[in-house]
Amino acid sequence: MQQRMTWSELSRSDRFRGRWVALEQCRYDKGGAQPAEGDLVDSDIDLAALCERVKKADKRHCAILFCEEEAEPSRPPISSRPR
């Protein structure tokens, strides 16, 4: 499933709307705390299921973000990391 995608592409895609996405090899904008782009590892509507698959795949350095169901350009994405 790995393909390079920008956050803008992910957040506007009907395929990922309402889903959690795991990204690795992220690039961050200067001074930004959220990834601007990364390699798509996996996605799921269930955060726990996604984290479990990411953990089993030994992907320890992923950023996990939620793609809002309706894009709100003024609001930054929610970020989390699997433990």
Backbone torsions as a table, in degrees:
resi	resn	phi	psi	omega
1	MET	NA	-11.8	-173.3
2	GLN	-66.1	123.0	173.3
3	GLN	-148.3	147.0	-179.3
4	ARG	-76.9	127.3	179.7
5	MET	-140.2	147.7	174.3
6	THR	-86.8	159.0	177.5
7	TRP	-61.6	-36.8	179.0
8	SER	-60.0	-44.2	178.3
9	GLU	-62.7	-45.8	-178.8
10	LEU	-63.1	-47.8	-174.3
11	SER	-70.7	-19.7	178.8
12	ARG	-95.9	-9.2	-175.3
13	SER	-80.1	130.2	175.3
14	ASP	-62.8	-28.9	-178.8
15	ARG	-62.4	-33.1	-175.2
16	PHE	-108.6	-6.2	-178.8
17	ARG	-59.3	127.4	-179.7
18	GLY	81.1	12.4	-178.0
19	ARG	-121.1	155.8	170.7
20	TRP	-87.8	138.6	177.9
21	VAL	-124.8	142.1	177.2
22	ALA	-107.3	127.6	179.6
23	LEU	-122.2	144.0	172.1
24	GLU	-130.3	170.0	-176.4
25	GLN	53.7	46.1	-175.5
26	CYS	-74.0	148.5	170.8
27	ARG	-113.4	133.4	-179.3
28	TYR	-111.6	141.4	172.5
29	ASP	-66.3	151.8	-179.7
30	LYS	-55.1	123.8	179.2
31	GLY	79.3	-0.7	-178.0
32	GLY	-90.4	148.2	178.7
33	ALA	-98.8	-14.6	-179.3
34	GLN	-105.2	144.6	178.4
35	PRO	-62.7	138.6	174.2
36	ALA	-87.0	-29.6	176.8
37	GLU	-162.3	165.0	178.3
38	GLY	-174.9	175.0	176.5
39	ASP	-84.6	121.6	-179.9
40	LEU	-69.9	121.3	-179.5
41	VAL	-94.9	-47.3	-174.9
42	ASP	-170.3	168.2	175.4
43	SER	-151.1	157.9	-179.5
44	ASP	-166.8	155.6	173.7
45	ILE	-79.3	-20.7	-178.8
46	ASP	-102.4	111.7	-177.6
47	LEU	-60.1	-42.3	-178.8
48	ALA	-63.3	-42.4	178.6
49	ALA	-64.0	-41.9	178.4
50	LEU	-62.3	-47.6	-179.9
51	CYS	-60.7	-39.3	178.9
52	GLU	-63.5	-44.1	178.5
53	ARG	-66.4	-40.5	178.5
54	VAL	-61.6	-43.4	179.0
55	LYS	-63.8	-45.8	179.6
56	LYS	-63.1	-31.1	178.7
57	ALA	-82.0	2.4	179.3
58	ASP	58.4	38.5	176.4
59	LYS	-96.7	86.5	-171.5
60	ARG	-86.0	-10.3	-174.5
61	HIS	-122.6	45.7	179.9
62	CYS	-95.4	147.2	167.1
63	ALA	-96.2	133.5	178.6
64	ILE	-116.1	123.3	-174.6
65	LEU	-128.3	153.2	177.7
66	PHE	-103.8	129.3	175.4
67	CYS	-89.9	110.6	-178.4
68	GLU	-54.1	150.0	178.8
69	GLU	-69.3	-31.8	173.7
70	GLU	-128.9	124.1	-176.3
71	ALA	-62.3	130.8	175.0
72	GLU	-124.3	96.7	-172.8
73	PRO	-58.5	-26.5	-177.4
74	SER	-83.6	-8.7	-176.4
75	ARG	-107.7	124.5	179.8
76	PRO	-70.7	158.5	-179.8
77	PRO	-69.6	155.8	175.8
78	ILE	-84.2	137.0	-177.9
79	SER	-123.4	147.4	176.9
80	SER	-152.1	162.8	175.9
81	ARG	-128.9	137.2	176.4
82	PRO	-68.3	149.8	179.3
83	ARG	-95.3	NA	NA
